Amino acid sequence: MKKKALIIEDDKSVSQLIRLYLSDSGYEVVEFNDGMKGQDYALSNNIDIILLDLNLPGIDGIEICKNIRNVSTVPIIMVTARVDETDKLKGLDIGADDYVAKPFSPRELMSRVNAVLRRSEKNEIQKTNSYPKILRTEYFEIDVSAHKVMVKNQPIKLTPTEFNILKLLMENEGRIFSREQIINEVFGYDFEGYNRNIDTHISNLRKKIENIYPQQHNLESIYGVGYKFEK
């Protein structure tokens, strides 16, 4: 069965180009040039991956990504023409899985699409096949098979990447992981983003934890080395 990709992009020439790349690679493609219509479709249909323009008129890609993330973990790749790294990382900040900058080559686009889908499928297989497994400390609890996290007995909503980073660090309590090691464990060797993206994901993870547990010091940064989790 073909994978279904949703394109939400107001520039018709870019949208058609993405459609061509995806169709040639065997994807079923649905395309919207209107952000609201694309969002409505995403919220009411089963989709395997979304390619979402960051800078849409009316409702922008950031807002659409937030709205989708509230109800779904569908993989989202932000498509951006902005060259400032802060703007590019903004998509990761609100739950996107990756981004691709315009202009892009067919190889780069499809490499990112396929890599994000492989990670998503791996997570789903682990969720389906894993036996019930709970990681627990005094204030933290991860239900691995259900992909649920509790902090001080309160649930927090994490993106798949944030969940996998926290799971990795809790499973290896006290061990320091460099950015590159986290990338290899969580994303795989085919990850083509910047390793500083890990800092953004961990910063977001900390913010969500500290909304419930402001005094947390379990998720530690080791300057110049990496990150670790301590009880």
N, C-alpha and C positions, 0 to 999 in steps of 0.2 A: 504494500500500500504506500502511495506517495506521501511524503511529509508535506504538511500544509504551512506555507509561509504567508504572513500578512505584512504588506508594505503600507506604511502611513507616511506619505511624502508629498508635499504640495507642489514641488517642482516636477512637472510631468516628464521632462526629459530624463531627470535622474531616476524617477520612479520606473519609467519604461526600461532604462538601462538595468536597474536592479532586477526587474521582472525577467529580462532576457537572460541574465546570468543565472538566476534561480531556476528558470524553466529549462535551460540547457543542462542544468545539473540534476534534473529529474524531480524538481519540486512542483507541487500544485501551488499556484500563486493567486492571492486575492489582493487587490490594490485599491487604495483610497487616497485621493488628493485632498480630502477634507478631514481635518483632525477629529471633529466630533463624530462624523460617520464612521471613521476608522475605529475610534474608541468604542462606540456602540457595538460594532461588529465584534471587536475583541472581547467584550464583556458578555456576549451572548452566543459565542461559537467556540468550538474546539479547534485550537490552533497549536502548531508545534513550535513556531518561532515567530517573533515580531521584529521587523526592522522599522525603527521609529525615528523620524526626523526630529532633531532637537528644537529647531527654530520654525515652528508652524505659526501661521496667523490665527487669531482667535484664541483657541486653547493650545498652548505650546506643548512640546513633547515632554517636558518635565512634569506638567500636570497630568498628562495622559498616563505616563509611566507610574506616577503615584497612585492614580485611580485603579489601574490594572493590578498593581502590586497589593492593593488592599484586599483583593479577592483571588489572586492567582499567582502561581510561581512560574508561569510560562516564560521561557527564555526571551529576553529583550536585548537587542543590539541597538544602541543609539547611533544615528547617522548625523554627523555634524560637519558644518563648514567652518566652524570657529577654530582658530589656531591656538588660542590660549589654553594651556593645559588645565587651568582651573575650571574653565567652561567645560572642557571634555570630561573632567572627573566629576562634574556635577551630576551627570547621568548615573555614575556608579553610586553617588551619594544617596540617590533615591531608589536604588534597587535594580538598576540595569546590570546585565551580566557582562557586557563588553561595549565598546564603541568602535566605530570606524570613521575616519576623517575623509571628507571629500577633498580632492578627487581620489578615487581608489581604483585599484586594478581588479579585474575579475578574480585573480588568484588570491589577493588579500581578502576580498569580501567573502569568497567561498571558504577560505581557510578559517576565517572567524566564525562563519555560520556553522560549519561542520564541527569545529572544536566546541562551540557552545552547546550544540545538540548532543555531542558525545558525553559531555559532562552531565547534562541534564538526564540523559538516558541511564548513565551509570548510577546517578542518585536514585532514580526510580527503581532500578534493578535491586540496589542495595536495600531500599525501603521495602520492596516486595519480598525479597528472599531472606532478609536478616531475621534472626530469632530475636525475641524481645530482649532488649539490652538497655540498661539504665546506667548512665554515668552520673554520679552524685557526690557532691561535697556538702559542706555545711549550708551554703546559700545557693548552690547551683544544682540543677538537675536537667539532664538531657535524656529524652526518650528517643533513642536512635531510630528504632523501627517506625515510630510515628512522626519523626522529625518535629518534635516539640521541645521547647526550652522553658524552664521555670527559673526565675530568680527570686529568692526569698518567698517562694510559694506563689509567685505571680507569673502568669505567662507573658512572654515577650515574643514579638513577631520578628523573625529574622529572614533575610534573603537566603537562598540556597548557599551562596558563597559564604556569608557570615556564619551560617550554621556549620558548614564544613570546616571553617577555620577554627571556630570554638571547639568543635568535636575533636579535631586534630590535636589542639593544645591540651584539652582536658584528658584525652587518652594517653598523653605523654607528659603528664604532670612533672614540672620541674625541668624538663628538657627545653633548651633554647633552640628555636628554629630561625634560621635566616630567612629573608624575603624569598630568596631563590628556592630554599627547601620547601617553604609554604606553597609557592607556585607549583613546584613539582608534585607535591602531595595532593593539592586541592584542584589545580587546573590541569596538570599534566605537562609533559615536555613540549607540547605543541602550542602552548600559550605564547601569543605574540604581542601582548600589551607591555606596558612599562612595569618594572617590578615595584615602583612606588605606588602602583594601584593598591598593593597590599596595605600600605599605610592608610589609605582612604577607607578600605573595608574594615580595618581594625578600629579606626577612629569612629566609624559609624556604629560598630559593635559596642564599643565602650559607651557611646552616648546612650544607646538603648538600655544597656545594663545600668548605667548611672541614673537614668530616669527613675529606676526602682530602688537602686542600691548606691546612693551617691558616694559612700565611703569605700567602694570596692577598690581593692588593690591586687586582685587575683590575676588580672590580665596585665602583665608587666612588659614594659619596653626596656630592653637592654641596649644602651646607647652604642651604636656602631656595630651591633651584633645581630639583634633580631628581637623575637618575642617569646614569652613563655607564660604558662599558667601555673600559679601556686595556690594551694588551699588557703 
